[in-house]
Amino acid sequence: MMMLTLPDGREEAVTLRRSESVDAAAIEGLMGESARAVFGRINVIHLLEKANLAVTVAGEEDQVLGHASFFDHPVGGLVDATQWETFVQKHFGAGKCTTLNTLFLHLFVAQPDFASPSLKEILRAVFNSVVELEFVFLLSPHLGDPEVALKETFKPLQRRSDHGPHFISFMCRRGLFCPMLRIRSARVEDHDDIMRLFEEQTSLQLNSQLAQRPFFLSELIEAQDLLKQTAVCENDSVTVGFLSATSDIDLQLLQDFDLSEFEGLFGQSEDNNDDNNSSTSGGGGAAEGAPQATPTQPETNQEAENAEQPSEEQQQEEAEEAEPPEEKPNAFAIQLFVINKTFEMRSADFMPYVFKVFPEMDYCVMTVPTVSSELPLLQSFVRAPRRTTSQLPCELYICSRSSLSSVEVKPAVPADRRAVVRLVTELRANEAPLLDFKMYCEAGVDREGRRLQAYVVRVNRQLVGLLILRDEEDLEYVRARFNVESFVYFSQHAAEEQALLRHFLLQRSLQHLSRHVLKDALRLSRRSCLYLRVYPPEGSPENSCVHHLDAVLNCVVPVRPRRQIVYPLESLGANAPSRRITQDQPPFTLSLLSRKLTMEPKVVINARIVVVGASATALSFLEVLCFCPHLRFNNLTLVSTHGFPGNSPEDAAFLSTSHASSSRDFDQQPLHYCVSVVAAKMVAINRKCRFISLSTGGRLSYDHLVLCTGLQYQVLCLGVNGGDDPPPARSPTPSDLLNDPLPARSPAPSNLLTLNDPHDCVAARCWLSAHFLKLQNQAVVYGSSLDVFTVVEKLLALGVAGSRLHLVLTPPSGPGTSCFGDPAVEAAVLEALSWTEVQVHRDLLLLHVNDGEEEPLDLLTSVTFSRGTDGEQLRLECGVLLNLSNRGVDRDAFRSINDSFLVFDSRLVVDASFCTNDPAIFGAGPLTKFSCGYHADRWSHAHFSSRQVGQELAAALLPMFDPTLEAPEEPSAQEERLVPLYQQPKIQGLMVGSCRWASTTCT
């Protein structure tokens, strides 16, 4: 909200925001004859869809007071959109105008009283938001007289000659609204101004450190030399920013990041002797190979050489033992940076200056804490990828000297082929771009006859990037399967204006320019929508190459898949939907970039969010974060024993599912490439240092930890004490887990199968095929959940005779409780099982195995059960025991929670906002329960849809990262003890023989 001063002196509160399609009617109402005389007749909906940037001035009641639309080419009909640079140069000699720094005004309308102040505020906002922008043109073939507000702001251009088309020409420069800052070397007299900036902009911690050393900045400024430099930026002779940089850095401290594509930030030393004589100085050690040799060292070496000349043999031995030439750092680091909030969008003005004062360095690096927001200065930087073993609580950003040069995107020609081959080789990409580039040069189409368009990216005349687009011929399929219309009006984009991004290659140091490269490619190809398909890692029918994927994902928005109707095609006959819609294609994730999204940057979130457990709750939580169109989470990590849950083959689907989503739905989500996966188990939590220990021996640091491990069937404890009456076999209790006396850590018998996830199911299927199905021994299924009936049904489907199966049901947890929730349903299912000759034994507990033999147990031969009421025992021969009993918290998860002093009361205790007693640790799903103060044991997360619980967990955490969301208000004393309720149903289903059962429960 800002105050706008009107010509009559009144002040009005207004808001500047991106224009939306709902503004179209109001914008149409503001168009008068003067606007049509300058801009022509305009379809406003079409304009809003195709504009690169559209800004609306809205009043307190969100009424439209003014609007302006900007494109990357002049008004249609004046000049071809792909040739406007030549046109402008020919008529005005504007050699500094490029596609990167120029926009064109296609429409401006406003209420009469708001016209002049609205236009000025819109242009000020546009120049502030688009850092590279220098010029805004108003070129129109309509020769009407612009209104006063336009004449005040835009200055007429003098044409070189009167030849050519007739049109009006005006231009507005950045300097009128947001001038570039003046950068100079800092002086000691700037100290007070700089300190004032630190007090206003930086954290309390840094201010306290500066207070302890009041002359730190003065000493830093006075100590400037070839290795250390400081600079300030000025606006109207007032200091508004400060930067300190040094080339005395230790690059070994940055080895937690992958620097291979930046040459390790090293450069070859020209004088190896100087490198060998370099000294180490400065805090934290000197940079490797830094040119800091003391002046007396060369003289000392020369005297020693003259005093004793080595023999030829000694010289040869020394030459063989000599180390290869050392490398010296090729980077300098920004140590301190602060700037007034009003001018922070001009932070990039520092970069040409700092590269000038470090002429021998090609890279500038800057580390930023993961919990801080991304600074506007970093728009000129590229984020270096972290190594999986990194423990540093910061992100590394790198700016290349070459990124300051002009960038141009041009249509590719056959003469570019050699440079393209060199680029593909340098980036270690596959050969698919070369094959498509060859087809483009030879025929302009691919092997299936689909049109190709190729564009090259050049910096200083050197080819640094390649894009290849292809016609998108499956538009009906895409529109039917994905919710594309959440972002664009499909009717406003012709089929020939939509393309598929086939290949994208760009040098890593320039990938912060990916958005501009894609925008220019849309203009040159006359496209308005660009689609990106990403297939699951198992395999892809499309051999496309996107290098690097992260750079493109920062520009595009993920598109959610639509839920599909299963049509009875044979019954519908001629009334069936088009085959282009119903035909099955390999599943893929779809992302979109349209013209109106090319200048809408995302909010970058570097906070390290670690999710433990690949449960339905965890996957739903990650799905919400990955589908946020305006947020980009760089550090999402999933810790799971087997990674993402695999797709169980039909003959290995032993466990019941929630039916909330299918494997195809999962393959259409961007989790595979937005989330890093660590295949391990959490074995400890260090809350003080904020890291978890893994079963692989490594550590994983976090800023926010989310525990969603769910519940698992526990491995049976088969230990005995050697007495006459061995204790019953049982599942571990919390006291067992705490005291760790269990022999269950010893290998379990090979025919004791405990099923918890698809990986266990596939392993069980392989074991059964090799050791059970073709034999005649018996199988025992033990437990009381719905899964035991699913396992029995799957064994029957595999061809196991019902007479070989024993279903042993444990006693219910309470009177009248059943996994079916209805005794009549349970009776019907048991009756259906009786027709298959499956033997059902009820209310039994496992007493011991192998008639009480002592461990180690290599193979189970018999199992004995007892009934608690009368002591009756049941002994069964056992070829395999499938254990699905005592579902509880995983052993390692429990010990991690308990040892880190998180509150645990048979479950992890959370509040209504999913918080534990540690503000950085959250919990959700069946693992958790509400604290006793809520008096809501029956309303725990286990009773609701895990998918919705995960969505609500994401909704609770998003206000911490999303600047567009307001933090929720603190609940009142009466409301803070209310638990949330969920509406989505919890679905269960079962098929036993001819019996079909489905249950849908919701609150």
HELIX and SHEET records of a PDB file:
HELIX    1   1 SER A   21  ASP A   23  5                                   3    
HELIX    2   2 ALA A   24  LEU A   30  1                                   7    
HELIX    3   3 GLU A   33  PHE A   39  1                                   7    
HELIX    4   4 VAL A   44  LYS A   50  1                                   7    
HELIX    5   5 TRP A   84  PHE A   92  1                                   9    
HELIX    6   6 PRO A  112  PHE A  114  5                                   3    
HELIX    7   7 ALA A  115  SER A  129  1                                  15    
HELIX    8   8 VAL A  148  THR A  153  1                                   6    
HELIX    9   9 ARG A  174  LEU A  176  5                                   3    
HELIX   10  10 VAL A  188  ASP A  190  5                                   3    
HELIX   11  11 HIS A  191  GLN A  201  1                                  11    
HELIX   12  12 LEU A  204  GLN A  212  1                                   9    
HELIX   13  13 PHE A  216  GLU A  222  1                                   7    
HELIX   14  14 LEU A  251  LEU A  254  5                                   4    
HELIX   15  15 SER A  260  LEU A  265  5                                   6    
HELIX   16  16 ASN A  272  ASN A  276  1                                   5    
HELIX   17  17 THR A  296  ALA A  307  1                                  12    
HELIX   18  18 GLU A  312  GLU A  321  1                                  10    
HELIX   19  19 LYS A  341  ASP A  349  5                                   9    
HELIX   20  20 PHE A  350  VAL A  357  1                                   8    
HELIX   21  21 PRO A  376  SER A  380  5                                   5    
HELIX   22  22 ARG A  401  LEU A  404  5                                   4    
HELIX   23  23 PRO A  414  ASP A  416  5                                   3    
HELIX   24  24 ARG A  417  GLU A  426  1                                  10    
HELIX   25  25 ALA A  432  GLU A  442  1                                  11    
HELIX   26  26 LEU A  475  ARG A  481  1                                   7    
HELIX   27  27 VAL A  484  SER A  486  5                                   3    
HELIX   28  28 PHE A  490  GLN A  492  5                                   3    
HELIX   29  29 ALA A  495  GLU A  497  5                                   3    
HELIX   30  30 ARG A  508  LEU A  513  5                                   6    
HELIX   31  31 SER A  514  SER A  525  1                                  12    
HELIX   32  32 LEU A  549  LEU A  553  1                                   5    
HELIX   33  33 LEU A  569  LEU A  572  1                                   4    
HELIX   34  34 GLY A  573  ASN A  575  5                                   3    
HELIX   35  35 ARG A  579  THR A  582  1                                   4    
HELIX   36  36 ARG A  595  LEU A  597  5                                   3    
HELIX   37  37 ALA A  616  CYS A  626  1                                  11    
HELIX   38  38 GLU A  650  ALA A  652  5                                   3    
HELIX   39  39 SER A  663  ASP A  667  1                                   5    
HELIX   40  40 LEU A  671  CYS A  674  1                                   4    
HELIX   41  41 PRO A  734  ASN A  739  1                                   6    
HELIX   42  42 PRO A  743  ARG A  745  5                                   3    
HELIX   43  43 PRO A  758  HIS A  771  1                                  14    
HELIX   44  44 LEU A  786  ALA A  797  1                                  12    
HELIX   45  45 GLY A  802  ARG A  804  5                                   3    
HELIX   46  46 PRO A  823  TRP A  835  1                                  13    
HELIX   47  47 ASN A  850  GLY A  852  5                                   3    
HELIX   48  48 ARG A  891  ASP A  899  1                                   9    
HELIX   49  49 CYS A  932  TYR A  934  5                                   3    
HELIX   50  50 ASP A  937  TRP A  939  5                                   3    
HELIX   51  51 HIS A  941  HIS A  943  5                                   3    
HELIX   52  52 SER A  946  LEU A  957  1                                  12    
HELIX   53  53 LEU A  958  MET A  960  5                                   3    
SHEET    1   A 8 MET A   2  THR A   5  0                                        
SHEET    2   A 8 GLU A  11  ARG A  18 -1                                        
SHEET    3   A 8 LEU A  53  ALA A  58 -1                                        
SHEET    4   A 8 VAL A  64  PHE A  71 -1                                        
SHEET    5   A 8 THR A 102  ALA A 110 -1                                        
SHEET    6   A 8 PHE A 135  SER A 140  1                                        
SHEET    7   A 8 ILE A 168  ARG A 173 -1                                        
SHEET    8   A 8 LYS A 155  PRO A 156 -1                                        
SHEET    1   B 7 ARG A 182  SER A 185  0                                        
SHEET    2   B 7 LYS A 228  ASN A 235 -1                                        
SHEET    3   B 7 VAL A 238  THR A 246 -1                                        
SHEET    4   B 7 ALA A 331  ILE A 339 -1                                        
SHEET    5   B 7 TYR A 363  PRO A 369  1                                        
SHEET    6   B 7 CYS A 394  SER A 400 -1                                        
SHEET    7   B 7 VAL A 382  ARG A 383 -1                                        
SHEET    1   C 2 PHE A 266  GLN A 268  0                                        
SHEET    2   C 2 GLU A 327  PRO A 329 -1                                        
SHEET    1   D 7 VAL A 407  PRO A 411  0                                        
SHEET    2   D 7 LEU A 452  VAL A 459 -1                                        
SHEET    3   D 7 GLN A 462  ASP A 471 -1                                        
SHEET    4   D 7 GLN A 498  LEU A 506 -1                                        
SHEET    5   D 7 CYS A 529  VAL A 534  1                                        
SHEET    6   D 7 THR A 589  SER A 594 -1                                        
SHEET    7   D 7 VAL A 557  VAL A 559 -1                                        
SHEET    1   E 5 VAL A 407  PRO A 411  0                                        
SHEET    2   E 5 LEU A 452  VAL A 459 -1                                        
SHEET    3   E 5 GLN A 462  ASP A 471 -1                                        
SHEET    4   E 5 GLN A 498  LEU A 506 -1                                        
SHEET    5   E 5 CYS A 545  HIS A 547  1                                        
SHEET    1   F 2 VAL A 603  ILE A 605  0                                        
SHEET    2   F 2 LEU A 631  PHE A 633  1                                        
SHEET    1   G 5 VAL A 675  ALA A 679  0                                        
SHEET    2   G 5 LEU A 636  SER A 640  1                                        
SHEET    3   G 5 ILE A 609  VAL A 612  1                                        
SHEET    4   G 5 HIS A 704  LEU A 707  1                                        
SHEET    5   G 5 ILE A 921  GLY A 923  1                                        
SHEET    1   H 3 MET A 682  ASN A 686  0                                        
SHEET    2   H 3 PHE A 691  LEU A 694 -1                                        
SHEET    3   H 3 ARG A 699  SER A 701 -1                                        
SHEET    1   I 2 GLN A 712  TYR A 713  0                                        
SHEET    2   I 2 ARG A 887  GLY A 888 -1                                        
SHEET    1   J 5 LEU A 752  THR A 754  0                                        
SHEET    2   J 5 VAL A 880  LEU A 884  1                                        
SHEET    3   J 5 ALA A 779  GLY A 783  1                                        
SHEET    4   J 5 LEU A 805  LEU A 809  1                                        
SHEET    5   J 5 GLN A 839  HIS A 841  1                                        
SHEET    1   K 3 LEU A 845  VAL A 849  0                                        
SHEET    2   K 3 SER A 862  SER A 866 -1                                        
SHEET    3   K 3 GLN A 873  GLU A 877 -1                                        
SHEET    1   L 2 LEU A 908  VAL A 910  0                                        
SHEET    2   L 2 THR A 928  PHE A 930  1                                        
SHEET    1   M 2 LYS A 986  VAL A 992  0                                        
SHEET    2   M 2 CYS A 995  THR A1001 -1                                        
END                                                                             
